Every structure is written in structure tokens, then in C-alpha cells.
Amino acid sequence: MRGGALTTTVAPAPTPAAVVDAPAPRPTPPLWWTSLRDPFVGPTRVWLGALSAVLVLVFLLSVGALQLSPAGSTVAVWWPAAGVAVAAGVATPRARRWWLALGVVVATGAANLLAGRDL
């Protein structure tokens, strides 16, 4: 084929056999979104556990302080429970501090009622 036109045939590219259009995988939502839908997931669960432990400790320390206060005294030694509450307040994120404050008020009120004192 000298001087003639060189012809080549190109075979078409092989096509994959019956590709099924699978839906794209759903993106994983961020953790804050998951915790909004289910409040007991991830860091929120840990925080609720820590809050519960702190409030139980505040309650027990308050009851102990009221039981150990002098007879007839209207003043109780509340500083151990207050120290735990303040330390928890410092460690708690700002957006969740009102939950802690509400829990401390309820725990100390329950301790006062259990010891037979007025709120």
C-alpha cells in the first residue's frame, strides 16, 4: 500500500455490561445534627451522664452537710456541694450551664426537703 491511503478501523470501546444505577450513598450528617434528632447520641450522652453524676454528688454532699450541721442552727456547711457545683460550672460549656444551674437548684432543694428544712 505504498502511496495509497492507509485506512484503519477503530473498534468501539467496550461498554460495561448492564450497569445498574445505584443511588448515591447518603452523606453522613454532622454529629451536632444527629444529637439534635436523638439527644442521647455521642457527646450529649457523655455530658448527660456527667451532669447526672455531678447532681447526685451535689445532692449527697448537701444532705451530708445538713445532717452534720449543729442542732438548732439555720446555717449548714454547704461549701463541699458548692465547690462541686462551681467546678462543674467552670467545666460546662456556656450553652449548657443553665441546665446545670437548674439541676443544682433542684438537688439542693430536694436535700433541704429531705432534711426537714424550708426551701
CNS distance restraints for C-alpha pairs under 8 A (distance, minus, plus):
assign (resid   1 and name CA) (resid   5 and name CA) 7.45 0.50 0.50
assign (resid   1 and name CA) (resid   6 and name CA) 7.39 0.50 0.50
assign (resid  29 and name CA) (resid  33 and name CA) 6.33 0.50 0.50
assign (resid  29 and name CA) (resid  34 and name CA) 6.67 0.50 0.50
assign (resid  30 and name CA) (resid  34 and name CA) 6.58 0.50 0.50
assign (resid  31 and name CA) (resid  35 and name CA) 6.16 0.50 0.50
assign (resid  31 and name CA) (resid  42 and name CA) 7.42 0.50 0.50
assign (resid  32 and name CA) (resid  36 and name CA) 6.27 0.50 0.50
assign (resid  33 and name CA) (resid  37 and name CA) 6.53 0.50 0.50
assign (resid  34 and name CA) (resid  38 and name CA) 6.08 0.50 0.50
assign (resid  34 and name CA) (resid  39 and name CA) 7.92 0.50 0.50
assign (resid  34 and name CA) (resid  41 and name CA) 7.16 0.50 0.50
assign (resid  35 and name CA) (resid  39 and name CA) 4.82 0.50 0.50
assign (resid  35 and name CA) (resid  40 and name CA) 6.78 0.50 0.50
assign (resid  35 and name CA) (resid  41 and name CA) 5.49 0.50 0.50
assign (resid  35 and name CA) (resid  42 and name CA) 7.04 0.50 0.50
assign (resid  35 and name CA) (resid  44 and name CA) 6.74 0.50 0.50
assign (resid  39 and name CA) (resid  44 and name CA) 6.38 0.50 0.50
assign (resid  39 and name CA) (resid  45 and name CA) 7.21 0.50 0.50
assign (resid  40 and name CA) (resid  44 and name CA) 5.96 0.50 0.50
assign (resid  40 and name CA) (resid  45 and name CA) 4.68 0.50 0.50
assign (resid  41 and name CA) (resid  45 and name CA) 5.40 0.50 0.50
assign (resid  42 and name CA) (resid  46 and name CA) 6.83 0.50 0.50
assign (resid  43 and name CA) (resid  47 and name CA) 6.09 0.50 0.50
assign (resid  44 and name CA) (resid  48 and name CA) 6.07 0.50 0.50
assign (resid  45 and name CA) (resid  49 and name CA) 6.23 0.50 0.50
assign (resid  46 and name CA) (resid  50 and name CA) 6.21 0.50 0.50
assign (resid  47 and name CA) (resid  51 and name CA) 6.00 0.50 0.50
assign (resid  48 and name CA) (resid  52 and name CA) 6.07 0.50 0.50
assign (resid  49 and name CA) (resid  53 and name CA) 6.22 0.50 0.50
assign (resid  50 and name CA) (resid  54 and name CA) 6.14 0.50 0.50
assign (resid  51 and name CA) (resid  55 and name CA) 6.12 0.50 0.50
assign (resid  51 and name CA) (resid 100 and name CA) 7.00 0.50 0.50
assign (resid  52 and name CA) (resid  56 and name CA) 6.14 0.50 0.50
assign (resid  53 and name CA) (resid  57 and name CA) 6.18 0.50 0.50
assign (resid  54 and name CA) (resid  58 and name CA) 6.11 0.50 0.50
assign (resid  54 and name CA) (resid  84 and name CA) 7.30 0.50 0.50
assign (resid  54 and name CA) (resid  85 and name CA) 7.47 0.50 0.50
assign (resid  54 and name CA) (resid  88 and name CA) 7.20 0.50 0.50
assign (resid  55 and name CA) (resid  59 and name CA) 6.07 0.50 0.50
assign (resid  55 and name CA) (resid 103 and name CA) 6.44 0.50 0.50
assign (resid  55 and name CA) (resid 104 and name CA) 6.34 0.50 0.50
assign (resid  55 and name CA) (resid 107 and name CA) 6.41 0.50 0.50
assign (resid  56 and name CA) (resid  60 and name CA) 6.15 0.50 0.50
assign (resid  56 and name CA) (resid 107 and name CA) 7.55 0.50 0.50
assign (resid  57 and name CA) (resid  61 and name CA) 6.04 0.50 0.50
assign (resid  57 and name CA) (resid  81 and name CA) 7.49 0.50 0.50
assign (resid  57 and name CA) (resid  84 and name CA) 7.81 0.50 0.50
assign (resid  58 and name CA) (resid  62 and name CA) 5.98 0.50 0.50
assign (resid  58 and name CA) (resid  81 and name CA) 4.80 0.50 0.50
assign (resid  58 and name CA) (resid  82 and name CA) 7.57 0.50 0.50
assign (resid  58 and name CA) (resid  84 and name CA) 6.61 0.50 0.50
assign (resid  58 and name CA) (resid  85 and name CA) 6.81 0.50 0.50
assign (resid  58 and name CA) (resid 104 and name CA) 7.11 0.50 0.50
assign (resid  58 and name CA) (resid 107 and name CA) 6.74 0.50 0.50
assign (resid  58 and name CA) (resid 108 and name CA) 7.34 0.50 0.50
assign (resid  59 and name CA) (resid  63 and name CA) 6.19 0.50 0.50
assign (resid  59 and name CA) (resid  81 and name CA) 7.52 0.50 0.50
assign (resid  59 and name CA) (resid 107 and name CA) 5.05 0.50 0.50
assign (resid  59 and name CA) (resid 108 and name CA) 6.02 0.50 0.50
assign (resid  59 and name CA) (resid 110 and name CA) 7.59 0.50 0.50
assign (resid  59 and name CA) (resid 111 and name CA) 6.00 0.50 0.50
assign (resid  60 and name CA) (resid  64 and name CA) 6.09 0.50 0.50
assign (resid  60 and name CA) (resid 111 and name CA) 7.80 0.50 0.50
assign (resid  61 and name CA) (resid  65 and name CA) 6.04 0.50 0.50
assign (resid  61 and name CA) (resid  78 and name CA) 7.76 0.50 0.50
assign (resid  61 and name CA) (resid  80 and name CA) 6.44 0.50 0.50
assign (resid  61 and name CA) (resid  81 and name CA) 5.22 0.50 0.50
assign (resid  62 and name CA) (resid  66 and name CA) 6.16 0.50 0.50
assign (resid  62 and name CA) (resid  78 and name CA) 6.19 0.50 0.50
assign (resid  62 and name CA) (resid  80 and name CA) 7.87 0.50 0.50
assign (resid  62 and name CA) (resid  81 and name CA) 5.78 0.50 0.50
assign (resid  62 and name CA) (resid 108 and name CA) 6.30 0.50 0.50
assign (resid  62 and name CA) (resid 111 and name CA) 5.98 0.50 0.50
assign (resid  62 and name CA) (resid 112 and name CA) 7.89 0.50 0.50
assign (resid  63 and name CA) (resid  67 and name CA) 6.12 0.50 0.50
assign (resid  63 and name CA) (resid 111 and name CA) 5.21 0.50 0.50
assign (resid  63 and name CA) (resid 112 and name CA) 7.37 0.50 0.50
assign (resid  63 and name CA) (resid 114 and name CA) 7.62 0.50 0.50
assign (resid  63 and name CA) (resid 115 and name CA) 6.87 0.50 0.50
assign (resid  64 and name CA) (resid  68 and name CA) 6.13 0.50 0.50
assign (resid  65 and name CA) (resid  69 and name CA) 6.07 0.50 0.50
assign (resid  65 and name CA) (resid  76 and name CA) 6.07 0.50 0.50
assign (resid  65 and name CA) (resid  77 and name CA) 5.30 0.50 0.50
assign (resid  65 and name CA) (resid  78 and name CA) 5.87 0.50 0.50
assign (resid  66 and name CA) (resid  76 and name CA) 5.53 0.50 0.50
assign (resid  66 and name CA) (resid  77 and name CA) 7.09 0.50 0.50
assign (resid  66 and name CA) (resid  78 and name CA) 7.81 0.50 0.50
assign (resid  66 and name CA) (resid 111 and name CA) 7.96 0.50 0.50
assign (resid  66 and name CA) (resid 112 and name CA) 7.55 0.50 0.50
assign (resid  66 and name CA) (resid 115 and name CA) 6.58 0.50 0.50
assign (resid  67 and name CA) (resid 115 and name CA) 7.14 0.50 0.50
assign (resid  68 and name CA) (resid  76 and name CA) 7.91 0.50 0.50
assign (resid  68 and name CA) (resid  77 and name CA) 7.94 0.50 0.50
assign (resid  69 and name CA) (resid  73 and name CA) 6.94 0.50 0.50
assign (resid  69 and name CA) (resid  75 and name CA) 7.28 0.50 0.50
assign (resid  69 and name CA) (resid  76 and name CA) 5.20 0.50 0.50
assign (resid  69 and name CA) (resid  77 and name CA) 6.44 0.50 0.50
assign (resid  70 and name CA) (resid  76 and name CA) 7.88 0.50 0.50
assign (resid  78 and name CA) (resid  82 and name CA) 6.14 0.50 0.50
assign (resid  79 and name CA) (resid  83 and name CA) 5.84 0.50 0.50
assign (resid  80 and name CA) (resid  84 and name CA) 6.43 0.50 0.50
assign (resid  81 and name CA) (resid  85 and name CA) 6.19 0.50 0.50
assign (resid  82 and name CA) (resid  86 and name CA) 6.06 0.50 0.50
assign (resid  83 and name CA) (resid  87 and name CA) 6.09 0.50 0.50
assign (resid  84 and name CA) (resid  88 and name CA) 6.10 0.50 0.50
assign (resid  85 and name CA) (resid  89 and name CA) 6.10 0.50 0.50
assign (resid  85 and name CA) (resid 104 and name CA) 6.98 0.50 0.50
assign (resid  86 and name CA) (resid  90 and name CA) 6.26 0.50 0.50
assign (resid  87 and name CA) (resid  91 and name CA) 6.36 0.50 0.50
assign (resid  88 and name CA) (resid  92 and name CA) 5.96 0.50 0.50
assign (resid  88 and name CA) (resid 100 and name CA) 7.89 0.50 0.50
assign (resid  89 and name CA) (resid  97 and name CA) 6.34 0.50 0.50
assign (resid  89 and name CA) (resid 100 and name CA) 7.02 0.50 0.50
assign (resid  89 and name CA) (resid 101 and name CA) 8.00 0.50 0.50
assign (resid  92 and name CA) (resid  96 and name CA) 6.51 0.50 0.50
assign (resid  92 and name CA) (resid  97 and name CA) 6.00 0.50 0.50
assign (resid  92 and name CA) (resid 100 and name CA) 7.97 0.50 0.50
assign (resid  93 and name CA) (resid  97 and name CA) 6.40 0.50 0.50
assign (resid  96 and name CA) (resid 100 and name CA) 6.88 0.50 0.50
assign (resid  97 and name CA) (resid 101 and name CA) 6.16 0.50 0.50
assign (resid  98 and name CA) (resid 102 and name CA) 6.02 0.50 0.50
assign (resid  99 and name CA) (resid 103 and name CA) 6.11 0.50 0.50
assign (resid 100 and name CA) (resid 104 and name CA) 6.11 0.50 0.50
assign (resid 101 and name CA) (resid 105 and name CA) 6.25 0.50 0.50
assign (resid 102 and name CA) (resid 106 and name CA) 6.28 0.50 0.50
assign (resid 103 and name CA) (resid 107 and name CA) 6.01 0.50 0.50
assign (resid 104 and name CA) (resid 108 and name CA) 6.04 0.50 0.50
assign (resid 105 and name CA) (resid 109 and name CA) 5.97 0.50 0.50
assign (resid 106 and name CA) (resid 110 and name CA) 6.03 0.50 0.50
assign (resid 107 and name CA) (resid 111 and name CA) 6.19 0.50 0.50
assign (resid 108 and name CA) (resid 112 and name CA) 6.15 0.50 0.50
assign (resid 109 and name CA) (resid 113 and name CA) 6.22 0.50 0.50
assign (resid 109 and name CA) (resid 119 and name CA) 6.10 0.50 0.50
assign (resid 110 and name CA) (resid 114 and name CA) 6.05 0.50 0.50
assign (resid 111 and name CA) (resid 115 and name CA) 6.19 0.50 0.50
assign (resid 112 and name CA) (resid 116 and name CA) 6.26 0.50 0.50
assign (resid 112 and name CA) (resid 117 and name CA) 5.07 0.50 0.50
assign (resid 112 and name CA) (resid 118 and name CA) 6.59 0.50 0.50
assign (resid 112 and name CA) (resid 119 and name CA) 6.46 0.50 0.50
assign (resid 113 and name CA) (resid 117 and name CA) 5.51 0.50 0.50
assign (resid 113 and name CA) (resid 118 and name CA) 6.58 0.50 0.50
assign (resid 113 and name CA) (resid 119 and name CA) 7.04 0.50 0.50
